[in-house]
Structures are given as structure tokens and as C-alpha cells.
């Protein structure tokens, strides 16, 4: 029987699972994009009303398409260690999704070994993107990496990458507007069609931004995905999403989208809270707060389910953070 979490406060604290980490002292000299600093985290948490944030770096496609495997893996190690240092400063208020150097197989295996066996504290999960080297995660070329992730029962936080297809004229609009949610949909399509979630049941997958545009398309997907039942042991699309290893975080979404997620088979126990700081929240924080609280504003969930969406579901995925919250007297387990 799964132990139940009981929060001490009536107003259940919030864990933000989508909080981007920027290291100006590393990124600045490299000429990389920087719009935030870890020192801003306490102020950001106060604005957003969160009690813990899980750091994840921004992973640009050039890292896995243009950089050498050695350079990309080294950068991942550096960011893993830097995020770990931040967690050490406030272990009950910080967490880390360490980057994995996809698509490079041996480098990813080594990164997982380092994260799981040597890094202190151990990452709460690993950050990847919907594609690496223009290959979506459902592709069999990632099987060796995903087999190791499955063996270690890790959490994978999946953020959209810049568009793989079609080529984008950035003079018209930025890739983050339409293409980010569409990239998530393309990634999910390949993973379902290839049976990735069924093949690797011990991986806990977190998808950003309410699952992108996929929930809006799932009825068409049901009609057109060829062979997906065969790849998923006979499961329907809704049964795949209801299997328990697919999580959705709700940044940059609306309350109305919760109806679509529910229709797709995503239960309340698989919904997480995220902000997407600092790309949201620095200005017009009211909009960000409405997005973060979309599940509550939808009216679809009871108080127990909301407690899970705010923090309980994340704590079940992240045992290190759960132990810190128990030690801090924020939550009890019975």
C-alpha cells in the first residue's frame, strides 16, 4: 500500500517543477543567452508563491547538433554540479533536473552513472528535450539510453526544443510560440506510435506546458496512429496516458486545458505545477499565477487532488525532496 502524504498547512505549499536555471558566471563568458541569476530565486519564489523550485537548464538545439560530444557532455557535467551546489544551499527549497547529453549514448550512460552514484546531492531527475540532433525521443536510436534510464527508474523532464520540421522563418514569429507546443506534440506522437512509454515503464516522464498542442489533437491521433496498439500491448491512447508514468506540468496553459487532459486519460495524480520562470513571471505575474493555478481554477479537482497537484505528486517523484520536507515538518507520511 502506498503511504499517504499529509501536509501540516491547510494551504498546501507549491513545488515548481519548471524553473529554469541560468549560471551567468558560466554562460556569460561563453557568449550564451542569460536572463536570470540563481540569486534571484528567493524573490521569484516570493512572487510566485512557491515553496520549492526544481532547476533545469535551457537546452538549445545547437548543443546536440553542432557541438562535439565531448563539449556537450562536459557542459552537462558543469551544469549538473552547479545546480547541485544550489540545492546544497537550501535542500528543502531547491531541486535539480540535471541535463543529459543526448543523443550521445556513452556520454549519457556516464552522466547517469555520475548523477546516480557520485553527485551530491543526487539529481531529482534529468532534463532532456523533445528531440536531439533532430531525432525525436521515440526513435530507436535512443533505446540504449532509455534502457539505462528505465533500469535506474529515473525522472525525465522533457522540454520542447527549437523546431525540427518544418524550417521556420523567425521573421514571422518566434519558435517558442507555435513550434514549442507543436514539437511536444510531434515528440509524443512518435513515442506513442513506437510504444516508448510501454517499453520503458520505470521512467517517469514529465512533459512541459500542458503537453503542448497534443491534447487538442488526440482525437485525430486515435484515428490515424498506425500500429500503436500493437506497440503498446493492445492499450488505447487513453490507456497509455492513464498507465501512470506520463506526467504533465501546467505552465503557460489555461484552466480550460484541464478538460482536455482529463479526456486524454491524464489523472490528477499525474499533474504537476510549473511556472517556466524566468520566461514567465518576471512581468505580468498575475497571468503566470493563473496559468500555474489552472487546475484549481478549472473546478475539476477536489482538495485532496489539488494538494497532489501543488506538491504531493512531485514529492512522490522526488524522494530526496520528500525527505527534506518531512525533516522540515512540512509534510508527514503515514
N, C-alpha and C positions, 0 to 999 in steps of 0.2 A: 504493500500500500504506500502511495506517495505521501510524504509528510506535507502537512499544510503550513503555510506561512501566515502569521498573524501580526499585523502592523500595530505598533503601540499608539501611533497617532490616528485619530479619526480621519483627518485629511491626509491620505496616503501620499508619501513623497514620490517624486518622479525621477526616473532614470532616463537620461537622454542617450540613446544608443547611436545617434547620428550627429556627431560633433567632430568637426574637422580639426586636425592638429597641424599647426604651422610652426616651424622652427626657424625664425629669421636668421639666427646665427649660423645656420647651415645653408638654408635656401638662398639667403641674400648674396653671399659670395659666389654662389653658383649661377646667379642671374635668374633664379626661379621666381615664380609668382608667389607673392606674400601679401596677405590682407589681415593677418591676425597674429597674436602672440600668446603663448601659454599663460603669461602673467595676466591676461585679460579674463581668464576662466572664472575667477570668483565673481567678477562683475557681470559676466554673461549669465552665469547661473542665477544670480540675483534677479536679473531682468526676466529670465525665462521661468523662474520659479522651480528650478530643478535641484535635486539633492546629490546627484552624481551624473557625470558625463563619461562616455566611452570614446576615447580618442581614436580617430582613424585618419591617415594622411590622404591628401589628394593624390590620386594616381593618374598621371597624364599618359596618353597612349604612346607618346614618344619614348617613354621609359622601356616599354616592351616591344617597340617596333624599330627604334633607331639605336638605342644604347646596346652595348655589348652585354652578354650575360653576366660577366664579372662586375661591370659597373653597376648594373641594376641590382644584382644581389648584394653588393656592398652597400648601396644606398638603403636597401631594405633593412640590412643589419643596423646601420646607423640610426634609422628612424625607430626601429624596434627598441634599441637601447635608450634613445632619447625619450620615447613615450614611457618606457619603464621607469625612468628617473622621475617623471612627473607623477606617476602612480605612487611611487615610494613616498613622495611628499605628503600625499593625502589619500591613503589606500581605500578609505570608505567613500571618498568623493570622486575618485578617478578610476578609470579602467582603460584598457588598451586593446584595440584590434591591430595587430602587427601586420605590416604588408608582406605579402608573399610574391616572390619574383617570377610570376607566370610570364611566359609559357615554359620556362627553362626547368626541366624535370629534376636533374640532380641538385640544382640550386634550391628548388622548392623543398625537396626532401631534407636537405641540410638545414634550411631555415626552420622547418617544422621541428627537426631534432633539437636545434638550438632553443627555439621558443619553448618547447615542451619539457626539455631536460636540463637546460642551463640558465636560461634567462630568469632574473629575479626582479620583480615578481613575474610569474608566468603570464603571458598574454591571456586575455579573456576570450580571445578569438583572433581571427586573421582577416585582413582586408584584401579583397580582390576586386576585379572589375568584370563587367558582363562579357568582355572579350579581351584577349591578349594576343598581340601580333595579328590582329584582325581575325581571330578564331573565337567563335562563341563557346561558352563553357560546356555545352552538350557534346562537343566534338570528342571523338575517341582519343584524339591526341593528348587529352588531359587525363586519361584514365589512370595512368600510373600515379600522378599527383593526387587525384581524388581517392584512389585506393588507400594511399597513406593517410590522407585526411580522415577517411572513414575508419581506418584501423585505430586512429588516435581519438576518434569521436570529437572532432573539433567543431567550433562555430566558425562559419564563413560569412562575413559581411560583404554583400555584393552591391557595389555602386556602379551606376552606368558609366561607360567610357564615351569618348567622343565617337561620333557615328562611324561605323564600318561601311555601311551602304545606305543610300547612295552618296556620292560625293556631295558635300554641302557648300553652297555659296554663302559664306559668312557675311557678305554684304547685305543679305536679306534678313537673316535673324541668326542669333547665336545657337550653337549646338545644344546648349543646356535647356532650351525652351521646348522644342518639339522632339528633337532627336534623343535627348536623355531618356524620357519615358518610353520612346519607341525602341531604343536599344534594350531596355529592360524587357520589353515585350518580345523582341526577337530572341533574346537570350532564353527566356522562359519557354518559348516555342521549341527551340532546339533541345532543351533539356527534357521537356515532356515527351517530345517525339522520340528521343533516344533513350528514354527510361532512366535518366540520370538520378532522379530522386528515389526511384525504386531500387536502383543498383547500389546506391550508397546511403542506406537508411540511417547510419550513425552520424552523418554530417547534419548539423543544424544550420540551415540556410536562412540568412536574413536579407530580404530584398528591400531596397530603398523606395521612398516616395509612393507609398501605397501600391507597390507593384507596377508602377509606371502606367502605360496605357493598356496593359494586358487584361485587367479586369473588364474593361469596356469591350474587349474583343472576344471574350471567352466563348460566347455562343457560336460565333463563326468558327472558332478553333475546334469546338466539339464536332462540327460538321466536316471539317476539312483535314484534320490531322490524320495522316495515313499510318496505320500500323501502331498507333500509340498504345492501344490496349494490349497488343502483343508485347510491346516493350515494357509495359507496366504490370505484368502478371494479371491482365484482364481488368485492371482498375479503370473506371471512368475518370475524366478530368477532375470532377469534384472529389472523387475518392483519393486521387493523388494529392490534392491540396489539403484534404482532411486527414492525411496519414500522420501528420504531427511534426514533420521535420522541415516544413516551409513556414518561415515567419515573415511578417510584413510590418515594416515600420512606417509611421503615418506622417512624416514630414512633407511639406509642400502639397498637401491634399485638402480635401473638404470632408465635412461630415457626411455628405450625400454619398461619397465613395464607399462608405462602410456597408451600404446595402449591397453594392456590387461584390465586395469581398466576401460577405456572408453568402451570397448566391454562388460564389465560386467554390465554397467549401471551407473557407478560412474561418476557424473558430476563434472565439475571444481569447483563448489561451495561446494563440499564435499571433497576436497583435502586440506591437511594441510602440513606445513613444520615442519620437526623434524630432530634432529641430532643424538640422542642416546648417547649424552655425558654422562660420560667420556669413554664409551666403544668404541666410535669412536671419532676422532678429536684430541686426545692428541698427536698422532703421525700421520704422513701422512695425514695432514689436507686437502690436495688437493683432496684426494679420498672422504673424508666426504663432502666437499663442492660440488663435482659433484653429490653425492647422494642427498644432500639437494636440489639442483637446478635441479634435474631430470625432473620435469615438464616443466621448462623453456627450458632445453636442448632438450626436445622431439620435440619442434616445433609445438605442438598440440594446444597451447593456445594463445589467443591474450593478449594484455597488460592489459585489464580490468580483465581478468580471472587470470592472473599472480598476479595482485595486491591482488586478493582474496586469492590465494594460499599462498602468502607471509604473509599476515596479516589479510585481511578483513574477511575471513571465520572464523578465530579464534576469532576475535573481536565480531562477531555476536553470537558466542557460549558463550562468557565470558563478560557479561555486566559490571562487575566491572572494568575489564581491559580496556574495551572500554571507560568508563567514565574517567578513568585516562589519556588515550591518548587524549581524547577531551580536558580535562583540560590542558594538556601539549602542546596543539596546534599541535599535530602530525597529527590528522585527524579531519575532520568536518563531521557532519551528516546533511543531507538535504533530 
